Amino acid sequence: MRSDDIDKEMEISCPYCGETFLIVDPPPNERPCTLDYDCEICCRPLELTVEADGSVVANTN
Ligand SMILES: [Zn+2]
């Protein structure tokens, strides 16, 4: 297995509660994309925009 195949994690900063948590990084061929994700700390719904370069922005939904 190439190291590229290993799922990476990225750190998300929740815009609701300010806490950070990790999500599995979408593979490069699926970027850019938007993910619906619930904050692991406060469980509120987030919309995560993952850019082609792997940077991520968390928006309130
Ligand atoms: Zn939160």
N, CA, C, O and the ligand as a Tripos MOL2 file, in Angstrom:
@<TRIPOS>MOLECULE
protein
  245   243    62     0     0
PROTEIN
NO_CHARGES

@<TRIPOS>ATOM
      1 N           0.8500   -1.1950    0.0000 N.3       1 MET1
      2 CA          0.0000    0.0000    0.0000 C.3       1 MET1
      3 C           0.8860    1.2460    0.0000 C.2       1 MET1
      4 O           1.8160    1.3600    0.7990 O.2       1 MET1
      5 N           0.5920    2.1500   -0.8840 N.am      2 ARG2
      6 CA          1.3050    3.4150   -0.8840 C.3       2 ARG2
      7 C           0.8470    4.2650    0.2920 C.2       2 ARG2
      8 O          -0.2870    4.1570    0.7570 O.2       2 ARG2
      9 N           1.7470    5.1010    0.7550 N.am      3 SER3
     10 CA          1.3910    5.9290    1.8990 C.3       3 SER3
     11 C           0.2380    6.8730    1.5450 C.2       3 SER3
     12 O          -0.4940    7.3110    2.4340 O.2       3 SER3
     13 N           0.0700    7.1870    0.2720 N.am      4 ASP4
     14 CA         -1.0220    8.0610   -0.1390 C.3       4 ASP4
     15 C          -2.3840    7.4390    0.1400 C.2       4 ASP4
     16 O          -3.3900    8.1420    0.2400 O.2       4 ASP4
     17 N          -2.4070    6.1200    0.2630 N.am      5 ASP5
     18 CA         -3.6820    5.4440    0.4510 C.3       5 ASP5
     19 C          -4.1660    5.4630    1.9020 C.2       5 ASP5
     20 O          -5.3170    5.1340    2.1900 O.2       5 ASP5
     21 N          -3.2870    5.8460    2.7890 N.am      6 ILE6
     22 CA         -3.6710    5.8820    4.2020 C.3       6 ILE6
     23 C          -4.5360    7.1150    4.4530 C.2       6 ILE6
     24 O          -4.1880    8.2290    4.0610 O.2       6 ILE6
     25 N          -5.6440    6.8930    5.0990 N.am      7 ASP7
     26 CA         -6.5220    8.0150    5.4060 C.3       7 ASP7
     27 C          -5.8240    8.9710    6.3580 C.2       7 ASP7
     28 O          -5.2960    8.5750    7.3970 O.2       7 ASP7
     29 N          -5.8380   10.2100    5.9830 N.am      8 LYS8
     30 CA         -5.2780   11.2380    6.8510 C.3       8 LYS8
     31 C          -6.4190   11.8860    7.6160 C.2       8 LYS8
     32 O          -7.5860   11.8080    7.2310 O.2       8 LYS8
     33 N          -6.0460   12.5190    8.6960 N.am      9 GLU9
     34 CA         -7.0460   13.2390    9.4640 C.3       9 GLU9
     35 C          -6.7150   14.7150    9.4360 C.2       9 GLU9
     36 O          -5.5490   15.1050    9.3630 O.2       9 GLU9
     37 N          -7.7520   15.5280    9.4940 N.am     10 MET10
     38 CA         -7.5390   16.9630    9.5680 C.3      10 MET10
     39 C          -8.2920   17.5000   10.7790 C.2      10 MET10
     40 O          -9.3120   16.9590   11.2050 O.2      10 MET10
     41 N          -7.7560   18.5650   11.3010 N.am     11 GLU11
     42 CA         -8.3340   19.1450   12.5060 C.3      11 GLU11
     43 C          -9.3590   20.2040   12.1310 C.2      11 GLU11
     44 O          -9.0930   21.0860   11.3140 O.2      11 GLU11
     45 N         -10.5200   20.1040   12.7320 N.am     12 ILE12
     46 CA        -11.6110   21.0350   12.4990 C.3      12 ILE12
     47 C         -11.8180   21.8730   13.7460 C.2      12 ILE12
     48 O         -11.8050   21.3490   14.8600 O.2      12 ILE12
     49 N         -12.0050   23.1550   13.5680 N.am     13 SER13
     50 CA        -12.3590   24.0200   14.6830 C.3      13 SER13
     51 C         -13.8420   24.3430   14.5810 C.2      13 SER13
     52 O         -14.2770   24.9520   13.6030 O.2      13 SER13
     53 N         -14.6110   23.9490   15.5640 N.am     14 CYS14
     54 CA        -16.0630   24.1180   15.5100 C.3      14 CYS14
     55 C         -16.4430   25.5840   15.6850 C.2      14 CYS14
     56 O         -16.0310   26.2080   16.6620 O.2      14 CYS14
     57 N         -17.2240   26.1520   14.7550 N.am     15 PRO15
     58 CA        -17.6300   27.5530   14.8870 C.3      15 PRO15
     59 C         -18.6810   27.7720   15.9750 C.2      15 PRO15
     60 O         -18.9230   28.9090   16.3800 O.2      15 PRO15
     61 N         -19.2950   26.7120   16.4420 N.am     16 TYR16
     62 CA        -20.2890   26.8480   17.5220 C.3      16 TYR16
     63 C         -19.6210   26.8900   18.8910 C.2      16 TYR16
     64 O         -19.7930   27.8450   19.6490 O.2      16 TYR16
     65 N         -18.8560   25.8440   19.2010 N.am     17 CYS17
     66 CA        -18.3300   25.7060   20.5610 C.3      17 CYS17
     67 C         -16.8400   26.0220   20.6560 C.2      17 CYS17
     68 O         -16.3060   26.1450   21.7580 O.2      17 CYS17
     69 N         -16.1600   26.1570   19.5110 N.am     18 GLY18
     70 CA        -14.7530   26.5170   19.5330 C.3      18 GLY18
     71 C         -13.8100   25.3670   19.7990 C.2      18 GLY18
     72 O         -12.5940   25.5550   19.7970 O.2      18 GLY18
     73 N         -14.3410   24.1880   20.0260 N.am     19 GLU19
     74 CA        -13.4890   23.0280   20.2660 C.3      19 GLU19
     75 C         -12.9610   22.4900   18.9370 C.2      19 GLU19
     76 O         -13.5230   22.7630   17.8760 O.2      19 GLU19
     77 N         -11.8820   21.7280   19.0090 N.am     20 THR20
     78 CA        -11.3260   21.1180   17.8160 C.3      20 THR20
     79 C         -11.4680   19.6050   17.8930 C.2      20 THR20
     80 O         -11.4200   19.0120   18.9710 O.2      20 THR20
     81 N         -11.6420   18.9950   16.7250 N.am     21 PHE21
     82 CA        -11.7270   17.5420   16.6250 C.3      21 PHE21
     83 C         -11.2050   17.1420   15.2600 C.2      21 PHE21
     84 O         -10.9670   17.9920   14.4020 O.2      21 PHE21
     85 N         -11.0280   15.8490   15.0630 N.am     22 LEU22
     86 CA        -10.4310   15.3520   13.8310 C.3      22 LEU22
     87 C         -11.4790   14.6790   12.9490 C.2      22 LEU22
     88 O         -12.3580   13.9700   13.4400 O.2      22 LEU22
     89 N         -11.3760   14.9080   11.6540 N.am     23 ILE23
     90 CA        -12.1790   14.1570   10.7020 C.3      23 ILE23
     91 C         -11.2230   13.4710    9.7340 C.2      23 ILE23
     92 O         -10.0580   13.8550    9.6230 O.2      23 ILE23
     93 N         -11.7130   12.4710    9.0470 N.am     24 VAL24
     94 CA        -10.9110   11.8030    8.0340 C.3      24 VAL24
     95 C         -10.8680   12.6920    6.7950 C.2      24 VAL24
     96 O         -11.8990   13.1310    6.2850 O.2      24 VAL24
     97 N          -9.6750   12.9380    6.3380 N.am     25 ASP25
     98 CA         -9.4210   13.8080    5.2080 C.3      25 ASP25
     99 C          -9.9490   13.1650    3.9190 C.2      25 ASP25
    100 O          -9.5640   12.0380    3.6080 O.2      25 ASP25
    101 N         -10.8150   13.8430    3.1650 N.am     26 PRO26
    102 CA        -11.2470   13.2600    1.8950 C.3      26 PRO26
    103 C         -10.0600   13.0880    0.9480 C.2      26 PRO26
    104 O          -9.1540   13.9220    0.9470 O.2      26 PRO26
    105 N         -10.0470   12.0320    0.1490 N.am     27 PRO27
    106 CA         -8.9290   11.8340   -0.7700 C.3      27 PRO27
    107 C          -8.8560   12.9640   -1.7960 C.2      27 PRO27
    108 O          -9.8710   13.5780   -2.1230 O.2      27 PRO27
    109 N          -7.6410   13.2370   -2.3060 N.am     28 PRO28
    110 CA         -7.4570   14.3760   -3.2130 C.3      28 PRO28
    111 C          -8.3700   14.3440   -4.4340 C.2      28 PRO28
    112 O          -8.7740   15.3960   -4.9290 O.2      28 PRO28
    113 N          -8.6980   13.1560   -4.9220 N.am     29 ASN29
    114 CA         -9.5310   13.1010   -6.1280 C.3      29 ASN29
    115 C         -11.0000   13.3710   -5.8320 C.2      29 ASN29
    116 O         -11.8240   13.3810   -6.7460 O.2      29 ASN29
    117 N         -11.3330   13.5890   -4.5650 N.am     30 GLU30
    118 CA        -12.7090   13.9520   -4.2150 C.3      30 GLU30
    119 C         -12.8240   15.4130   -3.8110 C.2      30 GLU30
    120 O         -13.8920   15.8730   -3.4070 O.2      30 GLU30
    121 N         -11.7300   16.1300   -3.9220 N.am     31 ARG31
    122 CA        -11.7460   17.5510   -3.5800 C.3      31 ARG31
    123 C         -11.8960   18.3870   -4.8410 C.2      31 ARG31
    124 O         -11.5270   17.9090   -5.9130 O.2      31 ARG31
    125 N         -12.4110   19.5920   -4.7760 N.am     32 PRO32
    126 CA        -13.0280   20.1450   -3.5680 C.3      32 PRO32
    127 C         -14.3980   19.5220   -3.3280 C.2      32 PRO32
    128 O         -15.0450   19.0480   -4.2610 O.2      32 PRO32
    129 N         -14.8260   19.5260   -2.0940 N.am     33 CYS33
    130 CA        -16.1180   18.9530   -1.7590 C.3      33 CYS33
    131 C         -16.6700   19.6220   -0.5120 C.2      33 CYS33
    132 O         -15.9780   20.3600    0.1900 O.2      33 CYS33
    133 N         -17.9250   19.3420   -0.2680 N.am     34 THR34
    134 CA        -18.5870   19.8470    0.9260 C.3      34 THR34
    135 C         -19.1250   18.6620    1.7050 C.2      34 THR34
    136 O         -19.7630   17.7730    1.1430 O.2      34 THR34
    137 N         -18.8630   18.6560    3.0020 N.am     35 LEU35
    138 CA        -19.2940   17.5570    3.8530 C.3      35 LEU35
    139 C         -20.2510   18.0840    4.9100 C.2      35 LEU35
    140 O         -20.0310   19.1510    5.4820 O.2      35 LEU35
    141 N         -21.2940   17.3440    5.1620 N.am     36 ASP36
    142 CA        -22.1340   17.6220    6.3290 C.3      36 ASP36
    143 C         -21.6100   16.7860    7.4800 C.2      36 ASP36
    144 O         -21.4220   15.5770    7.3450 O.2      36 ASP36
    145 N         -21.3760   17.4260    8.6020 N.am     37 TYR37
    146 CA        -20.7360   16.7270    9.7140 C.3      37 TYR37
    147 C         -21.2540   17.3290   11.0090 C.2      37 TYR37
    148 O         -21.4060   18.5450   11.1180 O.2      37 TYR37
    149 N         -21.5200   16.4890   11.9740 N.am     38 ASP38
    150 CA        -21.9310   16.9930   13.2750 C.3      38 ASP38
    151 C         -20.7120   17.1310   14.1650 C.2      38 ASP38
    152 O         -19.8840   16.2240   14.2380 O.2      38 ASP38
    153 N         -20.6020   18.2560   14.8380 N.am     39 CYS39
    154 CA        -19.5000   18.4720   15.7670 C.3      39 CYS39
    155 C         -19.4610   17.3480   16.7920 C.2      39 CYS39
    156 O         -20.4870   16.9690   17.3580 O.2      39 CYS39
    157 N         -18.2710   16.8260   17.0200 N.am     40 GLU40
    158 CA        -18.1530   15.7100   17.9560 C.3      40 GLU40
    159 C         -18.2640   16.1580   19.4090 C.2      40 GLU40
    160 O         -18.4550   15.3290   20.2980 O.2      40 GLU40
    161 N         -18.1480   17.4460   19.6560 N.am     41 ILE41
    162 CA        -18.2330   17.9380   21.0210 C.3      41 ILE41
    163 C         -19.6530   18.4240   21.3350 C.2      41 ILE41
    164 O         -20.2430   18.0050   22.3300 O.2      41 ILE41
    165 N         -20.1990   19.3010   20.4960 N.am     42 CYS42
    166 CA        -21.5150   19.8670   20.8080 C.3      42 CYS42
    167 C         -22.6220   19.2760   19.9340 C.2      42 CYS42
    168 O         -23.7990   19.5650   20.1510 O.2      42 CYS42
    169 N         -22.2570   18.4550   18.9530 N.am     43 CYS43
    170 CA        -23.2090   17.7070   18.1200 C.3      43 CYS43
    171 C         -24.0630   18.5920   17.2200 C.2      43 CYS43
    172 O         -25.0700   18.1330   16.6820 O.2      43 CYS43
    173 N         -23.6810   19.8370   17.0510 N.am     44 ARG44
    174 CA        -24.4300   20.6940   16.1400 C.3      44 ARG44
    175 C         -23.9430   20.4870   14.7090 C.2      44 ARG44
    176 O         -22.7790   20.1490   14.4940 O.2      44 ARG44
    177 N         -24.8260   20.6880   13.7280 N.am     45 PRO45
    178 CA        -24.4630   20.3780   12.3450 C.3      45 PRO45
    179 C         -23.5320   21.4280   11.7370 C.2      45 PRO45
    180 O         -23.7700   22.6310   11.8470 O.2      45 PRO45
    181 N         -22.4920   20.9540   11.1070 N.am     46 LEU46
    182 CA        -21.5330   21.8120   10.4190 C.3      46 LEU46
    183 C         -21.5370   21.4900    8.9370 C.2      46 LEU46
    184 O         -21.8350   20.3670    8.5290 O.2      46 LEU46
    185 N         -21.2020   22.4910    8.1430 N.am     47 GLU47
    186 CA        -20.9430   22.2640    6.7360 C.3      47 GLU47
    187 C         -19.4610   22.5250    6.5150 C.2      47 GLU47
    188 O         -18.9850   23.6480    6.6800 O.2      47 GLU47
    189 N         -18.7440   21.4810    6.1420 N.am     48 LEU48
    190 CA        -17.3010   21.5850    5.9580 C.3      48 LEU48
    191 C         -16.9910   21.6960    4.4770 C.2      48 LEU48
    192 O         -17.3540   20.8250    3.6870 O.2      48 LEU48
    193 N         -16.3240   22.7620    4.1150 N.am     49 THR49
    194 CA        -15.8870   22.9440    2.7420 C.3      49 THR49
    195 C         -14.4110   22.5870    2.6560 C.2      49 THR49
    196 O         -13.5700   23.2460    3.2680 O.2      49 THR49
    197 N         -14.0960   21.5410    1.8940 N.am     50 VAL50
    198 CA        -12.7160   21.0890    1.7380 C.3      50 VAL50
    199 C         -12.2170   21.5690    0.3770 C.2      50 VAL50
    200 O         -12.7700   21.2130   -0.6630 O.2      50 VAL50
    201 N         -11.1730   22.3740    0.4050 N.am     51 GLU51
    202 CA        -10.6240   22.9220   -0.8270 C.3      51 GLU51
    203 C          -9.7140   21.9060   -1.4970 C.2      51 GLU51
    204 O          -9.3320   20.9040   -0.8930 O.2      51 GLU51
    205 N          -9.3720   22.1720   -2.7450 N.am     52 ALA52
    206 CA         -8.5270   21.2530   -3.5100 C.3      52 ALA52
    207 C          -7.1590   21.0560   -2.8690 C.2      52 ALA52
    208 O          -6.5470   19.9990   -3.0180 O.2      52 ALA52
    209 N          -6.6820   22.0690   -2.1570 N.am     53 ASP53
    210 CA         -5.3640   21.9480   -1.5220 C.3      53 ASP53
    211 C          -5.4370   21.2930   -0.1510 C.2      53 ASP53
    212 O          -4.4200   21.1550    0.5290 O.2      53 ASP53
    213 N          -6.6490   20.8830    0.2620 N.am     54 GLY54
    214 CA         -6.7890   20.1790    1.5290 C.3      54 GLY54
    215 C          -7.1480   21.0680    2.6900 C.2      54 GLY54
    216 O          -7.4070   20.5680    3.7850 O.2      54 GLY54
    217 N          -7.1720   22.3680    2.4910 N.am     55 SER55
    218 CA         -7.5950   23.2360    3.5860 C.3      55 SER55
    219 C          -9.1170   23.1020    3.7630 C.2      55 SER55
    220 O          -9.8430   22.8030    2.8140 O.2      55 SER55
    221 N          -9.5650   23.3230    4.9610 N.am     56 VAL56
    222 CA        -10.9850   23.1010    5.2570 C.3      56 VAL56
    223 C         -11.5380   24.2900    6.0170 C.2      56 VAL56
    224 O         -10.8790   24.8710    6.8790 O.2      56 VAL56
    225 N         -12.7810   24.6370    5.6690 N.am     57 VAL57
    226 CA        -13.4780   25.7130    6.3550 C.3      57 VAL57
    227 C         -14.7670   25.1430    6.9270 C.2      57 VAL57
    228 O         -15.5210   24.4790    6.2160 O.2      57 VAL57
    229 N         -15.0240   25.3960    8.1970 N.am     58 ALA58
    230 CA        -16.2450   24.9330    8.8330 C.3      58 ALA58
    231 C         -17.2410   26.0850    8.9020 C.2      58 ALA58
    232 O         -16.9460   27.1560    9.4310 O.2      58 ALA58
    233 N         -18.4170   25.8390    8.3580 N.am     59 ASN59
    234 CA        -19.4740   26.8450    8.3710 C.3      59 ASN59
    235 C         -20.6510   26.3510    9.1940 C.2      59 ASN59
    236 O         -20.9140   25.1510    9.2770 O.2      59 ASN59
    237 N         -21.3550   27.2990    9.8010 N.am     60 THR60
    238 CA        -22.6100   26.9320   10.4400 C.3      60 THR60
    239 C         -23.6150   26.6370    9.3460 C.2      60 THR60
    240 O         -23.5580   27.2200    8.2640 O.2      60 THR60
    241 N         -24.5160   25.7480    9.6240 N.am     61 ASN61
    242 CA        -25.4050   25.2370    8.5610 C.3      61 ASN61
    243 C         -26.8020   25.8290    8.6730 C.2      61 ASN61
    244 O         -27.6730   25.5110    7.8640 O.2      61 ASN61
    245 ZN        -19.0340   22.1400   18.4830 Zn       62 ZN62
@<TRIPOS>BOND
     1     1     2 1
     2     2     3 1
     3     3     4 2
     4     3     5 am
     5     5     6 1
     6     6     7 1
     7     7     8 2
     8     7     9 am
     9     9    10 1
    10    10    11 1
    11    11    12 2
    12    11    13 am
    13    13    14 1
    14    14    15 1
    15    15    16 2
    16    15    17 am
    17    17    18 1
    18    18    19 1
    19    19    20 2
    20    19    21 am
    21    21    22 1
    22    22    23 1
    23    23    24 2
    24    23    25 am
    25    25    26 1
    26    26    27 1
    27    27    28 2
    28    27    29 am
    29    29    30 1
    30    30    31 1
    31    31    32 2
    32    31    33 am
    33    33    34 1
    34    34    35 1
    35    35    36 2
    36    35    37 am
    37    37    38 1
    38    38    39 1
    39    39    40 2
    40    39    41 am
    41    41    42 1
    42    42    43 1
    43    43    44 2
    44    43    45 am
    45    45    46 1
    46    46    47 1
    47    47    48 2
    48    47    49 am
    49    49    50 1
    50    50    51 1
    51    51    52 2
    52    51    53 am
    53    53    54 1
    54    54    55 1
    55    55    56 2
    56    55    57 am
    57    57    58 1
    58    58    59 1
    59    59    60 2
    60    59    61 am
    61    61    62 1
    62    62    63 1
    63    63    64 2
    64    63    65 am
    65    65    66 1
    66    66    67 1
    67    67    68 2
    68    67    69 am
    69    69    70 1
    70    70    71 1
    71    71    72 2
    72    71    73 am
    73    73    74 1
    74    74    75 1
    75    75    76 2
    76    75    77 am
    77    77    78 1
    78    78    79 1
    79    79    80 2
    80    79    81 am
    81    81    82 1
    82    82    83 1
    83    83    84 2
    84    83    85 am
    85    85    86 1
    86    86    87 1
    87    87    88 2
    88    87    89 am
    89    89    90 1
    90    90    91 1
    91    91    92 2
    92    91    93 am
    93    93    94 1
    94    94    95 1
    95    95    96 2
    96    95    97 am
    97    97    98 1
    98    98    99 1
    99    99   100 2
   100    99   101 am
   101   101   102 1
   102   102   103 1
   103   103   104 2
   104   103   105 am
   105   105   106 1
   106   106   107 1
   107   107   108 2
   108   107   109 am
   109   109   110 1
   110   110   111 1
   111   111   112 2
   112   111   113 am
   113   113   114 1
   114   114   115 1
   115   115   116 2
   116   115   117 am
   117   117   118 1
   118   118   119 1
   119   119   120 2
   120   119   121 am
   121   121   122 1
   122   122   123 1
   123   123   124 2
   124   123   125 am
   125   125   126 1
   126   126   127 1
   127   127   128 2
   128   127   129 am
   129   129   130 1
   130   130   131 1
   131   131   132 2
   132   131   133 am
   133   133   134 1
   134   134   135 1
   135   135   136 2
   136   135   137 am
   137   137   138 1
   138   138   139 1
   139   139   140 2
   140   139   141 am
   141   141   142 1
   142   142   143 1
   143   143   144 2
   144   143   145 am
   145   145   146 1
   146   146   147 1
   147   147   148 2
   148   147   149 am
   149   149   150 1
   150   150   151 1
   151   151   152 2
   152   151   153 am
   153   153   154 1
   154   154   155 1
   155   155   156 2
   156   155   157 am
   157   157   158 1
   158   158   159 1
   159   159   160 2
   160   159   161 am
   161   161   162 1
   162   162   163 1
   163   163   164 2
   164   163   165 am
   165   165   166 1
   166   166   167 1
   167   167   168 2
   168   167   169 am
   169   169   170 1
   170   170   171 1
   171   171   172 2
   172   171   173 am
   173   173   174 1
   174   174   175 1
   175   175   176 2
   176   175   177 am
   177   177   178 1
   178   178   179 1
   179   179   180 2
   180   179   181 am
   181   181   182 1
   182   182   183 1
   183   183   184 2
   184   183   185 am
   185   185   186 1
   186   186   187 1
   187   187   188 2
   188   187   189 am
   189   189   190 1
   190   190   191 1
   191   191   192 2
   192   191   193 am
   193   193   194 1
   194   194   195 1
   195   195   196 2
   196   195   197 am
   197   197   198 1
   198   198   199 1
   199   199   200 2
   200   199   201 am
   201   201   202 1
   202   202   203 1
   203   203   204 2
   204   203   205 am
   205   205   206 1
   206   206   207 1
   207   207   208 2
   208   207   209 am
   209   209   210 1
   210   210   211 1
   211   211   212 2
   212   211   213 am
   213   213   214 1
   214   214   215 1
   215   215   216 2
   216   215   217 am
   217   217   218 1
   218   218   219 1
   219   219   220 2
   220   219   221 am
   221   221   222 1
   222   222   223 1
   223   223   224 2
   224   223   225 am
   225   225   226 1
   226   226   227 1
   227   227   228 2
   228   227   229 am
   229   229   230 1
   230   230   231 1
   231   231   232 2
   232   231   233 am
   233   233   234 1
   234   234   235 1
   235   235   236 2
   236   235   237 am
   237   237   238 1
   238   238   239 1
   239   239   240 2
   240   239   241 am
   241   241   242 1
   242   242   243 1
   243   243   244 2
@<TRIPOS>SUBSTRUCTURE
     1 MET1         2 RESIDUE 1 A MET
     2 ARG2         6 RESIDUE 1 A ARG
     3 SER3        10 RESIDUE 1 A SER
     4 ASP4        14 RESIDUE 1 A ASP
     5 ASP5        18 RESIDUE 1 A ASP
     6 ILE6        22 RESIDUE 1 A ILE
     7 ASP7        26 RESIDUE 1 A ASP
     8 LYS8        30 RESIDUE 1 A LYS
     9 GLU9        34 RESIDUE 1 A GLU
    10 MET10       38 RESIDUE 1 A MET
    11 GLU11       42 RESIDUE 1 A GLU
    12 ILE12       46 RESIDUE 1 A ILE
    13 SER13       50 RESIDUE 1 A SER
    14 CYS14       54 RESIDUE 1 A CYS
    15 PRO15       58 RESIDUE 1 A PRO
    16 TYR16       62 RESIDUE 1 A TYR
    17 CYS17       66 RESIDUE 1 A CYS
    18 GLY18       70 RESIDUE 1 A GLY
    19 GLU19       74 RESIDUE 1 A GLU
    20 THR20       78 RESIDUE 1 A THR
    21 PHE21       82 RESIDUE 1 A PHE
    22 LEU22       86 RESIDUE 1 A LEU
    23 ILE23       90 RESIDUE 1 A ILE
    24 VAL24       94 RESIDUE 1 A VAL
    25 ASP25       98 RESIDUE 1 A ASP
    26 PRO26      102 RESIDUE 1 A PRO
    27 PRO27      106 RESIDUE 1 A PRO
    28 PRO28      110 RESIDUE 1 A PRO
    29 ASN29      114 RESIDUE 1 A ASN
    30 GLU30      118 RESIDUE 1 A GLU
    31 ARG31      122 RESIDUE 1 A ARG
    32 PRO32      126 RESIDUE 1 A PRO
    33 CYS33      130 RESIDUE 1 A CYS
    34 THR34      134 RESIDUE 1 A THR
    35 LEU35      138 RESIDUE 1 A LEU
    36 ASP36      142 RESIDUE 1 A ASP
    37 TYR37      146 RESIDUE 1 A TYR
    38 ASP38      150 RESIDUE 1 A ASP
    39 CYS39      154 RESIDUE 1 A CYS
    40 GLU40      158 RESIDUE 1 A GLU
    41 ILE41      162 RESIDUE 1 A ILE
    42 CYS42      166 RESIDUE 1 A CYS
    43 CYS43      170 RESIDUE 1 A CYS
    44 ARG44      174 RESIDUE 1 A ARG
    45 PRO45      178 RESIDUE 1 A PRO
    46 LEU46      182 RESIDUE 1 A LEU
    47 GLU47      186 RESIDUE 1 A GLU
    48 LEU48      190 RESIDUE 1 A LEU
    49 THR49      194 RESIDUE 1 A THR
    50 VAL50      198 RESIDUE 1 A VAL
    51 GLU51      202 RESIDUE 1 A GLU
    52 ALA52      206 RESIDUE 1 A ALA
    53 ASP53      210 RESIDUE 1 A ASP
    54 GLY54      214 RESIDUE 1 A GLY
    55 SER55      218 RESIDUE 1 A SER
    56 VAL56      222 RESIDUE 1 A VAL
    57 VAL57      226 RESIDUE 1 A VAL
    58 ALA58      230 RESIDUE 1 A ALA
    59 ASN59      234 RESIDUE 1 A ASN
    60 THR60      238 RESIDUE 1 A THR
    61 ASN61      242 RESIDUE 1 A ASN
    62 ZN62       245 GROUP 0 **** ****
